[in-house]
Amino acid sequence: LSQVAERCREHGMMANIEIKPTTGTGPLTGKMVALAARELWAGMTPPLLSSFEIDALEAAQQAAPELPRGLLLDEWRDDWRELTAR
């Protein structure tokens, strides 16, 4: 991840980091990715943290609320607005 951040810094690129936790590790993975992203992208446009795992995104929000997040869906859900408001 540090190499990706450095490449973004060198070339003025932005990043979308997809959080892909293994079963049962969503909150911990979300938190750790958010904290690493906050540190590695300091002084740059922050990366978008995205995931299909709502609990990972909630943990990322608690750890680094200033980082943008995006919920990924593999099929349309009528409750998408409620999910993203969490």
VEXLOKOL-97634 format. One record per residue: y, x, z of N, C-alpha, C, CB in turn; residue number from 1; chain; residue in one letter. Coordinates in nm, 2 decimals, padded with zeros to 4 digits, always signed. Atoms other than C-alpha are relative to their C-alpha. Glycine has a CB too. Layout:
BEGIN
Y:X:Z:Y:X:Z:Y:X:Z:Y:X:Z:NUM:A:A
...
END
This chain:
BEGIN
-00.12:+00.08:+00.00:+00.00:+00.00:+00.00:+00.13:+00.09:+00.00:+00.00:-00.09:+00.12:1:A:L
-00.11:-00.09:+00.00:+00.23:+00.29:+00.07:+00.03:+00.05:-00.14:-00.02:+00.11:+00.10:2:A:S
-00.02:-00.05:+00.13:+00.18:+00.42:-00.28:+00.07:-00.11:-00.09:-00.13:+00.04:-00.07:3:A:Q
-00.06:+00.11:+00.07:+00.27:+00.07:-00.42:+00.15:-00.01:+00.03:-00.07:-00.13:+00.02:4:A:V
-00.14:+00.01:-00.05:+00.59:+00.06:-00.21:+00.08:+00.12:-00.06:+00.01:+00.01:+00.15:5:A:A
-00.08:-00.11:+00.05:+00.69:+00.41:-00.33:+00.02:-00.02:-00.15:-00.08:+00.13:+00.02:6:A:E
-00.02:+00.02:+00.15:+00.63:+00.32:-00.70:+00.11:-00.11:-00.02:-00.14:-00.05:-00.06:7:A:R
-00.10:+00.10:+00.01:+00.84:+00.01:-00.65:+00.14:+00.06:+00.03:-00.02:-00.12:+00.10:8:A:C
-00.13:-00.06:-00.03:+01.12:+00.22:-00.49:+00.04:+00.09:-00.12:-00.02:+00.09:+00.12:9:A:R
-00.03:-00.09:+00.11:+01.10:+00.48:-00.78:+00.05:-00.08:-00.12:-00.12:+00.08:-00.03:10:A:E
-00.02:+00.07:+00.13:+01.11:+00.22:-01.06:+00.08:-00.13:+00.02:-00.13:-00.03:-00.07:11:A:H
-00.08:+00.12:-00.02:+01.32:-00.06:-00.90:-00.08:-00.13:-00.03:+00.12:+00.00:-00.09:12:A:G
+00.08:+00.11:+00.02:+01.03:-00.30:-00.91:-00.02:-00.08:+00.12:-00.14:+00.04:-00.05:13:A:M
+00.03:+00.09:-00.11:+00.95:-00.60:-00.69:-00.15:-00.02:+00.01:+00.07:-00.13:-00.01:14:A:M
+00.15:+00.02:-00.02:+00.60:-00.68:-00.55:-00.04:-00.13:+00.05:-00.05:+00.11:+00.09:15:A:A
+00.07:+00.11:-00.05:+00.38:-00.97:-00.48:-00.13:+00.05:+00.07:-00.03:-00.12:-00.11:16:A:N
+00.11:-00.05:-00.07:+00.13:-00.88:-00.21:-00.09:-00.12:+00.03:+00.03:+00.08:+00.13:17:A:I
+00.09:+00.11:-00.04:-00.17:-01.12:-00.20:-00.08:+00.04:+00.12:-00.09:-00.04:-00.12:18:A:E
+00.08:-00.02:-00.12:-00.32:-01.14:+00.14:-00.14:-00.06:-00.02:+00.07:-00.06:+00.13:19:A:I
+00.14:+00.05:+00.03:-00.70:-01.17:+00.10:-00.09:+00.04:+00.12:-00.06:+00.06:-00.13:20:A:K
+00.08:-00.03:-00.12:-00.86:-01.18:+00.45:-00.15:-00.03:-00.02:+00.05:-00.07:+00.12:21:A:P
+00.14:+00.03:+00.00:-01.23:-01.17:+00.50:-00.02:-00.12:+00.10:-00.09:+00.12:+00.04:22:A:T
+00.02:+00.12:-00.08:-01.38:-01.48:+00.68:+00.03:+00.03:+00.15:-00.14:-00.05:-00.02:23:A:T
-00.03:-00.01:-00.14:-01.23:-01.52:+01.02:+00.11:+00.10:+00.04:-00.12:+00.03:+00.08:24:A:G
-00.10:-00.10:-00.04:-00.96:-01.25:+01.00:+00.13:-00.04:-00.06:-00.05:+00.13:-00.06:25:A:T
-00.12:+00.04:+00.06:-00.68:-01.45:+00.84:+00.13:+00.03:+00.08:+00.00:-00.15:-00.02:26:A:G
-00.12:-00.03:-00.08:-00.43:-01.43:+01.13:+00.03:+00.15:+00.02:-00.01:-00.06:+00.13:27:A:P
-00.02:-00.14:-00.02:-00.49:-01.06:+01.20:+00.04:+00.07:-00.13:-00.13:+00.06:+00.05:28:A:L
-00.03:-00.06:+00.13:-00.48:-00.97:+00.83:+00.14:-00.03:-00.04:-00.10:-00.04:-00.11:29:A:T
-00.14:+00.04:+00.04:-00.16:-01.17:+00.77:+00.10:+00.08:+00.08:+00.02:-00.14:+00.03:30:A:G
-00.09:-00.08:-00.09:+00.01:-01.00:+01.07:+00.01:+00.14:-00.04:-00.05:-00.01:+00.15:31:A:K
+00.00:-00.14:+00.04:-00.09:-00.65:+00.97:+00.06:+00.03:-00.13:-00.15:+00.06:+00.00:32:A:M
-00.06:-00.02:+00.13:+00.01:-00.69:+00.61:+00.15:-00.02:+00.01:-00.06:-00.10:-00.10:33:A:V
-00.15:+00.02:-00.02:+00.35:-00.83:+00.71:+00.07:+00.11:+00.07:+00.02:-00.13:+00.08:34:A:A
-00.06:-00.12:-00.07:+00.42:-00.55:+00.95:+00.01:+00.12:-00.08:-00.08:+00.03:+00.13:35:A:L
+00.00:-00.11:+00.09:+00.32:-00.29:+00.70:+00.10:-00.02:-00.11:-00.14:+00.02:-00.06:36:A:A
-00.10:+00.02:+00.10:+00.53:-00.45:+00.43:+00.14:+00.01:+00.05:-00.03:-00.14:-00.06:37:A:A
-00.13:-00.01:-00.05:+00.83:-00.48:+00.65:+00.04:+00.15:+00.01:+00.01:-00.06:+00.14:38:A:R
-00.03:-00.15:-00.02:+00.81:-00.10:+00.73:+00.01:+00.07:-00.14:-00.11:+00.06:+00.08:39:A:E
+00.00:-00.08:+00.12:+00.72:+00.02:+00.38:+00.11:-00.04:-00.10:-00.14:-00.02:-00.07:40:A:L
-00.10:+00.04:+00.09:+00.98:-00.19:+00.19:+00.14:+00.00:+00.07:-00.04:-00.14:-00.05:41:A:W
-00.13:-00.01:-00.07:+01.26:-00.12:+00.44:+00.11:+00.05:-00.10:+00.00:+00.09:+00.12:42:A:A
-00.11:-00.04:+00.09:+01.59:-00.10:+00.24:-00.02:-00.04:-00.14:+00.02:+00.15:+00.01:43:A:G
+00.03:+00.05:+00.14:+01.44:-00.26:-00.07:-00.01:-00.15:+00.00:-00.13:+00.07:-00.06:44:A:M
+00.03:+00.14:+00.01:+01.40:-00.61:-00.20:-00.14:-00.02:+00.06:+00.00:-00.05:-00.15:45:A:T
+00.13:+00.01:-00.06:+01.11:-00.73:+00.02:-00.10:-00.07:-00.09:+00.02:-00.09:+00.13:46:A:P
+00.10:+00.06:+00.09:+00.78:-00.82:-00.14:-00.03:-00.14:+00.04:-00.13:+00.08:+00.02:47:A:P
+00.05:+00.13:-00.03:+00.65:-01.17:-00.16:-00.14:+00.01:+00.05:+00.00:-00.09:-00.13:48:A:L
+00.14:+00.00:-00.05:+00.35:-01.22:+00.06:-00.06:-00.14:-00.04:+00.00:+00.01:+00.16:49:A:L
+00.07:+00.13:+00.04:+00.11:-01.48:-00.09:-00.14:+00.00:+00.04:+00.02:-00.01:-00.15:50:A:S
+00.14:+00.01:-00.04:-00.22:-01.61:+00.01:-00.05:-00.15:-00.02:-00.02:+00.04:+00.14:51:A:S
+00.07:+00.13:+00.00:-00.47:-01.90:-00.03:-00.02:-00.05:+00.15:-00.13:+00.00:-00.08:52:A:F
+00.03:+00.03:-00.14:-00.51:-01.88:+00.35:+00.12:-00.03:+00.08:-00.07:+00.13:+00.06:53:A:E
-00.11:+00.04:-00.07:-00.26:-02.08:+00.54:+00.02:+00.07:+00.13:+00.00:-00.15:+00.03:54:A:I
-00.01:-00.07:-00.12:-00.34:-01.91:+00.87:+00.05:+00.14:-00.01:-00.13:-00.01:+00.08:55:A:D
-00.05:-00.14:+00.03:-00.27:-01.57:+00.72:+00.15:+00.00:-00.02:-00.08:+00.06:-00.12:56:A:A
-00.14:+00.01:+00.03:+00.07:-01.68:+00.60:+00.08:-00.04:+00.13:+00.03:-00.11:-00.11:57:A:L
-00.06:+00.04:-00.13:+00.15:-01.84:+00.94:+00.02:+00.13:+00.09:-00.07:-00.11:+00.07:58:A:E
-00.01:-00.12:-00.08:+00.07:-01.51:+01.11:+00.10:+00.10:-00.06:-00.14:+00.06:+00.01:59:A:A
-00.09:-00.09:+00.06:+00.27:-01.32:+00.86:+00.15:-00.05:+00.03:-00.02:+00.00:-00.16:60:A:A
-00.13:+00.05:-00.04:+00.57:-01.55:+00.93:+00.04:+00.04:+00.14:+00.00:-00.15:-00.02:61:A:Q
-00.03:-00.03:-00.14:+00.54:-01.49:+01.30:+00.03:+00.15:+00.02:-00.12:-00.04:+00.09:62:A:Q
-00.02:-00.15:-00.02:+00.52:-01.11:+01.26:+00.13:+00.05:-00.07:-00.12:+00.07:-00.06:63:A:A
-00.12:-00.05:+00.07:+00.80:-01.07:+01.00:+00.06:-00.12:-00.07:-00.05:+00.11:-00.11:64:A:A
-00.06:+00.12:+00.06:+00.99:-01.40:+00.94:+00.09:+00.02:-00.11:+00.07:-00.08:+00.11:65:A:P
-00.10:-00.03:+00.10:+01.24:-01.23:+00.71:-00.07:+00.02:-00.14:+00.08:+00.12:+00.03:66:A:E
+00.07:-00.02:+00.13:+00.97:-01.17:+00.44:-00.04:-00.13:-00.06:-00.13:+00.08:+00.02:67:A:L
+00.04:+00.12:+00.07:+00.92:-01.44:+00.18:-00.15:-00.02:-00.01:+00.07:+00.00:-00.14:68:A:P
+00.14:+00.03:+00.01:+00.59:-01.61:+00.16:-00.03:-00.11:-00.10:-00.06:-00.05:+00.13:69:A:R
+00.03:+00.10:+00.10:+00.41:-01.82:-00.10:-00.15:-00.04:+00.02:+00.02:+00.05:-00.14:70:A:G
+00.13:+00.06:-00.01:+00.11:-02.05:-00.06:-00.06:-00.02:-00.14:+00.00:-00.13:+00.08:71:A:L
+00.07:+00.01:+00.12:-00.14:-02.02:-00.34:-00.10:-00.12:+00.01:-00.07:+00.13:-00.04:72:A:L
+00.09:+00.11:+00.00:-00.35:-02.33:-00.43:-00.09:+00.01:-00.13:+00.07:-00.13:+00.00:73:A:L
+00.09:+00.00:+00.12:-00.66:-02.34:-00.66:-00.01:-00.14:-00.06:-00.13:+00.05:+00.04:74:A:D
-00.01:+00.13:+00.06:-00.61:-02.71:-00.71:+00.12:-00.07:+00.06:-00.13:-00.08:+00.02:75:A:E
-00.12:+00.07:-00.05:-00.32:-02.95:-00.67:-00.03:-00.08:+00.13:+00.05:-00.10:-00.11:76:A:W
+00.01:+00.08:-00.13:-00.27:-03.10:-00.32:+00.12:-00.08:+00.01:-00.03:+00.10:+00.12:77:A:R
-00.12:+00.08:-00.02:-00.05:-03.39:-00.26:+00.08:+00.03:+00.13:-00.05:-00.15:+00.01:78:A:D
-00.07:-00.04:-00.13:+00.03:-03.25:+00.09:+00.06:+00.14:-00.01:-00.10:-00.01:+00.11:79:A:D
-00.04:-00.14:+00.01:+00.16:-02.92:-00.05:+00.13:+00.02:+00.08:+00.03:+00.03:-00.15:80:A:W
-00.13:-00.02:-00.06:+00.51:-02.98:+00.09:-00.02:+00.01:+00.15:+00.09:-00.12:-00.03:81:A:R
+00.02:-00.01:-00.15:+00.38:-03.03:+00.45:-00.07:+00.13:+00.03:-00.10:-00.12:+00.04:82:A:E
+00.06:-00.13:-00.02:+00.16:-02.72:+00.41:+00.10:+00.11:+00.00:-00.11:+00.02:-00.11:83:A:L
-00.10:-00.11:+00.01:+00.45:-02.50:+00.31:+00.11:-00.01:+00.11:+00.07:-00.01:-00.14:84:A:T
-00.10:+00.02:-00.11:+00.67:-02.64:+00.59:-00.05:+00.06:+00.13:+00.04:-00.14:+00.02:85:A:A
+00.06:-00.05:-00.13:+00.43:-02.50:+00.86:+00.05:+00.14:+00.03:-00.15:+00.00:-00.01:86:A:R
END
